[in-house]
Amino acid sequence: MNFLLKLTPNQMLVSIFALAGLIAGLGSYAIYVSRAYSYLSEDPAVCVNCHVMAPYYQAWSKSSHALWTTCNDCHVPQDNLVSAYTFKAVDGLYHAAVFTVDGQPQVIRAREGSSAVILENCLRCHSPLVTEFTKMNVAYDQVLKGEGRACWDCHSQVPHTNISNLASAPGAIVPFPESPVPGWLSDLL
């Protein structure tokens, strides 16, 4: 640390700019390689940026929900843009951390916060059916207390079917993203 005290103001300024440039460059590269920008879209194919999501994407693409919904319609709050993008950012950072260290379970299930959002969106889209015929319009905290049932308690096959583990669809035909490695660099390798 003593070397910092020996730097002239110009050297200190150059060091600060060099460090800032390094951080900005590595950050930009991480955003590019991880395709972080793609998560701003509504395209369901973005979900297979993480290859472990292939069976879930394939199951959704063959379901009746694929005609009418995207992943975000069910898995992201729909009340306003701020809560939607905040949820996507927090959930995305969690998923990125888990997938980066290869810590995902063999059977991926929604966490409690995600389950609450999913149930809210089920009820939002299917409210006439739910309120008129089943009288089951409940919040997720009521489900946790045993005061009601979640939609997937009965509809476990909707829309992802019953995926038993990550290897359950080894030949999944999904739109995997192209390699982030530029062509000129691939040619060198």
Backbone hydrogen bonds, N-H to C=O, Kabsch-Sander energy under -0.5 kcal/mol:
donor,donor_aa,acceptor,acceptor_aa,energy
4,L,1,M,-0.9
5,L,1,M,-0.7
5,L,2,N,-0.5
6,K,2,N,-0.9
7,L,4,L,-0.9
12,M,8,T,-2.7
13,L,9,P,-2.3
14,V,10,N,-2.4
15,S,11,Q,-2.4
16,I,12,M,-2.4
17,F,13,L,-2.5
18,A,14,V,-2.5
19,L,15,S,-2.4
20,A,16,I,-2.6
21,G,17,F,-2.6
22,L,18,A,-2.3
23,I,19,L,-2.5
24,A,20,A,-2.7
25,G,21,G,-2.7
26,L,22,L,-2.7
27,G,23,I,-2.5
28,S,24,A,-2.6
29,Y,25,G,-2.4
30,A,26,L,-2.4
31,I,27,G,-2.3
32,Y,28,S,-2.4
33,V,29,Y,-2.9
34,S,30,A,-2.3
35,R,31,I,-0.7
35,R,32,Y,-0.6
36,A,31,I,-1.5
38,S,35,R,-1.7
39,Y,35,R,-0.5
39,Y,36,A,-1.2
40,L,37,Y,-1.5
41,S,38,S,-1.6
46,V,43,D,-1.7
47,C,44,P,-1.6
48,V,45,A,-1.1
49,N,46,V,-2.1
50,C,47,C,-1.0
51,H,49,N,-0.8
53,M,50,C,-2.4
54,A,51,H,-1.8
57,Y,53,M,-2.6
58,Q,54,A,-2.7
59,A,55,P,-2.2
60,W,56,Y,-2.3
61,S,57,Y,-2.8
62,K,58,Q,-1.1
63,S,60,W,-1.7
66,A,60,W,-0.6
66,A,63,S,-0.9
67,L,64,S,-0.9
68,W,65,H,-1.1
69,T,65,H,-2.9
73,D,70,T,-0.5
74,C,70,T,-0.8
74,C,71,C,-1.0
75,H,71,C,-2.8
76,V,72,N,-1.5
84,A,80,N,-2.1
85,Y,81,L,-2.8
86,T,82,V,-2.3
87,F,83,S,-2.4
88,K,84,A,-2.5
89,A,85,Y,-2.2
90,V,86,T,-2.6
91,D,87,F,-2.9
92,G,88,K,-2.5
93,L,89,A,-2.5
94,Y,90,V,-2.0
95,H,91,D,-2.7
96,A,92,G,-2.9
97,A,93,L,-2.2
98,V,94,Y,-2.5
99,F,95,H,-3.1
100,T,96,A,-2.3
101,V,97,A,-1.6
102,D,99,F,-1.1
103,G,98,V,-3.2
108,I,106,Q,-0.6
109,R,107,V,-0.5
115,S,111,R,-3.0
116,A,112,E,-2.1
117,V,113,G,-1.5
118,I,114,S,-2.8
119,L,115,S,-2.7
120,E,116,A,-2.2
121,N,117,V,-2.3
122,C,118,I,-2.4
123,L,119,L,-2.4
124,R,120,E,-1.9
125,C,121,N,-2.2
126,H,122,C,-2.6
130,V,126,H,-2.8
131,T,127,S,-3.1
132,E,128,P,-2.0
133,F,129,L,-2.0
134,T,129,L,-1.0
134,T,130,V,-0.7
135,K,130,V,-1.5
136,M,130,V,-1.1
138,V,136,M,-1.7
142,Q,139,A,-0.8
143,V,139,A,-1.4
144,L,140,Y,-2.3
145,K,141,D,-1.3
146,G,143,V,-1.2
147,E,142,Q,-3.0
148,G,142,Q,-0.5
153,D,150,A,-1.7
154,C,150,A,-0.5
154,C,151,C,-1.2
155,H,151,C,-2.3
156,S,154,C,-0.6
158,V,155,H,-1.5
161,T,157,Q,-1.3
163,I,161,T,-1.2
164,S,162,N,-0.7
166,L,106,Q,-1.1
168,S,165,N,-1.9
172,A,169,A,-1.7
174,V,172,A,-1.0
176,F,174,V,-2.1
185,L,182,P,-0.7
186,S,182,P,-2.2
187,D,183,G,-2.4
188,L,184,W,-0.9
189,L,185,L,-1.1
